[in-house]
Amino acid sequence: MSAEHQISRREALRRGLGAAATLSLWPCPLWVPASAWGANEQIGVGIIGCGRRNGQLVIGKGGQGAPPPNAKIVAVADVNMKRAAEWAKHYRCKAFQDYRALLDLKEVAVVIYATPEHWHYLPCIHACQAGKDIYGEQPLSHTIREGRKMIEAVRKYKRVFQTGEQQRSHPATRKAVELIRNGRIGKVHTVIGYNYPSAWECDFPPQPCPEWLDWDRWCGPNPVVPYHTDIYLSRIPYEREPPFYTYPAEKYAVGPGWMSFRPYSGGELPNWGCHGLSMVHWALDMDHSGPIEIWVEPAQKMETIVYHLPEKRDRGDAACSKTIIHYKYPNGVELCLSSVDPKLGGGATFIGDKGRITIFREGYECDPKGLDEDPLPPNAVRVYQSDNHMENFFACVMSRKDPIMPVEAGHSVATLCH
């Protein structure tokens, strides 16, 4: 952002980041034992972020499944108070502009947050300290250090945390992963992933900020810049889920939205790449490890892309996809993010000395065909089984076991993107 578009951070730090200064001051958490609820007893859910993605999560749209019938939304929070009030009216619950007030409620046992990437860290930390279990949208964190601190908080306060990478809860992708792990394509030596574009800069002229939006708080730990609809929205076109309507300014936004802009996001690499790279780490059994070498080609500094006015993603995506990232793992496997096939955005192609398997969104294909026809033997390696990501999370809230995509797995995948 240009200097004339920057605002003093003092007020933002006071209002938006006061949470960071109270990490050690939060009261003792309300521990939730396994016997806290009966099979049909109500589980109070707090929603943080009343935008498009949480609108999908609460109705089961997007492949993750819906919360179980005994999960009841009892409170919502959003820096956009108008959105929060609309949700509160629909769900007949309490509404807050500051999510910390939601976390103070004893009736909230579980938190589901879908916020901008730079607002994943503090809601997770504070929810852990408040004794809440968490379903958190991907990517897990905005930085590697934030991810490490999120792991520490989840384990210190004994919380259940599910990362919102729902492709791990699909039977087709699970079958593909088990085929790869059991050597059906032989020894894997190469993985080809999608060339996800990174983020770029923007310097938009100011727009009037809606009176119901706490824009300083939305900016969070970043420099406070003047409000603009095409920064505030995630992706364009932007459509909210019924019964909530899309405001005119949102409906006619040009784009590209905060997901494409630093410092709010790392671009499509973490926001879309976390899904595909989650398949890579699952198939390679690397959730508790990672690459030992990373390099880029060509090995030169990329040009700085700045959007001075709203426009579509095309120019920025093209410029920020010129560099190809390579990763080398301890087992010798090389991951190369070089594909331009959008199908690989939700997966990757695994190449072994006996064939290849391509995983994509909710499916896979084999080369040679029929490679998957013979069943795996009784002693085959099996992975965690979940056919519904949201139900798996709530089942683990009851059992106190780890869900299929715990915080460590989310961090391992997000680290690839940072």
HELIX and SHEET records of a PDB file:
HELIX    1   1 ALA A    3  HIS A    5  5                                   3    
HELIX    2   2 ARG A   10  ARG A   15  1                                   6    
HELIX    3   3 GLY A   18  ALA A   21  1                                   4    
HELIX    4   4 LEU A   23  LEU A   25  5                                   3    
HELIX    5   5 ALA A   34  ALA A   36  5                                   3    
HELIX    6   6 ARG A   52  LEU A   57  1                                   6    
HELIX    7   7 MET A   81  TYR A   91  1                                  11    
HELIX    8   8 TYR A   99  LEU A  103  1                                   5    
HELIX    9   9 GLU A  117  TRP A  119  5                                   3    
HELIX   10  10 TYR A  121  GLN A  129  1                                   9    
HELIX   11  11 ILE A  144  LYS A  156  1                                  13    
HELIX   12  12 GLN A  166  SER A  169  5                                   4    
HELIX   13  13 PRO A  171  ARG A  181  1                                  11    
HELIX   14  14 TRP A  215  CYS A  219  1                                   5    
HELIX   15  15 THR A  229  TYR A  232  1                                   4    
HELIX   16  16 PRO A  248  LYS A  251  1                                   4    
HELIX   17  17 TRP A  258  SER A  260  5                                   3    
HELIX   18  18 GLU A  268  ASN A  271  1                                   4    
HELIX   19  19 GLY A  273  LEU A  284  1                                  12    
HELIX   20  20 ASP A  314  ALA A  319  1                                   6    
HELIX   21  21 PRO A  342  GLY A  346  5                                   5    
HELIX   22  22 HIS A  389  SER A  399  1                                  11    
HELIX   23  23 VAL A  407  CYS A  417  1                                  11    
SHEET    1   A 6 LYS A  94  PHE A  96  0                                        
SHEET    2   A 6 ALA A  71  ALA A  77  1                                        
SHEET    3   A 6 ILE A  43  ILE A  48  1                                        
SHEET    4   A 6 VAL A 110  TYR A 113  1                                        
SHEET    5   A 6 ASP A 133  GLU A 137  1                                        
SHEET    6   A 6 PHE A 161  GLY A 164  1                                        
SHEET    1   B 7 GLU A 293  GLU A 297  0                                        
SHEET    2   B 7 ILE A 324  LYS A 328 -1                                        
SHEET    3   B 7 GLU A 334  SER A 339 -1                                        
SHEET    4   B 7 VAL A 188  TYR A 194  1                                        
SHEET    5   B 7 ALA A 348  GLY A 352 -1                                        
SHEET    6   B 7 GLY A 355  PHE A 360 -1                                        
SHEET    7   B 7 GLY A 363  ASP A 367 -1                                        
SHEET    1   C 2 GLU A 201  CYS A 202  0                                        
SHEET    2   C 2 VAL A 306  TYR A 307  1                                        
END                                                                             
